Structure formats: C-alpha cells, structure tokens
Amino acid sequence: MSIVKKQHYTLRRINIDLDGPDGNALAIASLARNIARQMGLDVDSIINEMMAGDYINLLRVFEKYFGSLVVFETDQTHLIEALNNV
C-alpha cells in the first residue's frame, strides 16, 4: 500500500480566440469531441446538436456542455451579444 498527500487543483480554463484559427467551426467541434470523450459524454449527440444550426448555435451548444472549462474571446460585437443573450 502507498499513500500520498492530497493534491489540490484549481480549475484552469481554456481560452479560445474566436477571431483566430482556433475559432473556426471545425476546430471548436474537434475540441468538443476531445473534451466529451475525456468526460465520458455522448460525443455523437453533442456534435450533432452543435452542427444542427449556424455558427452561433455551435458556440451556444459548446458553451452549454463545456462553458465551465472554456472561455471564448472575441472582438466581434455580434458574437458577444448573441452569446450573452441566451
């Protein structure tokens, strides 16, 4: 038997620049797929829900499932308004 001191971790959020290459729909869907797998979630269901609409829908669904882990950053006012008016 072995025992170690308990580690106290702080949640580190991932920042995604929606104005850069990581902000395109395929990159966001890929990140969602990876996070969902790690969390044991239904990957296909989440991806289908994300892809069932436009880019704003994709971001909203992503935020619904992974908003506690990821922060979106952008200078685009219409995205900020759309995501803050959920």
HUWOUR-V564180 format. One record per helix or strand. SS is the DSSP state (a for helix, b for strand). FROM is the first residue (numbers start at 1). TO is the last residue. Records with the same first field share a line. If there is no record, write none. Layout:
SS: FROM-TO  FROM-TO
//
This chain:
b: 14-17  70-73
a: 21-23  25-39  43-51  55-66  77-84
//
